[in-house]
């Protein structure tokens, strides 16, 4: 196991998952879940308290891509030790004129997930999920559960099996 948490099969603990995550988690091989203190959901505090290395924690960044008055959304999965090249790789890949971090209110309402817990599992099916190569190469990564009160642990490569996942070199 990873860190000091009590991990268990995610498909048996829907009470620890946001509704869209619970609906999609059965299709994610090897996913486990653990309850955490919701006050410690932010990556740095979580990793310090629960003994999870930063390079075993992946963040889901929701971006808003704009082109010709149209706005579309995407999720970027990046290790906590890196930063996504939003204005370069992500913007070009999405064919957008401008890409920015999605406003919190939009991110939470469009995903039906809590801010600080947004995860690629269960995102709207029209959203691309851009997975950095380092995330996919990680043997196990901790990601959000859709709720601040828990985290999901899974093989990094499992994220590439999500329906709209695309593997890219996203890190700066």
Secondary structure, DSSP 8 states (H G I E B T S, - for coil): --TT---EEGGG-GGGS-HHHHHHGGGSTT-EEEE--GGG-SHHHHHHHHT--GGGBEEEEEEEEEETTEEEEEEEEEETTS-B-IIIIIHHHHT-SEEEE--HHHHHHHHTS-TTT--STT--TTSEEEEEHHHHHSSSEEEE-SSTTEEEEE-GGGGGGSTTEEEE--B-
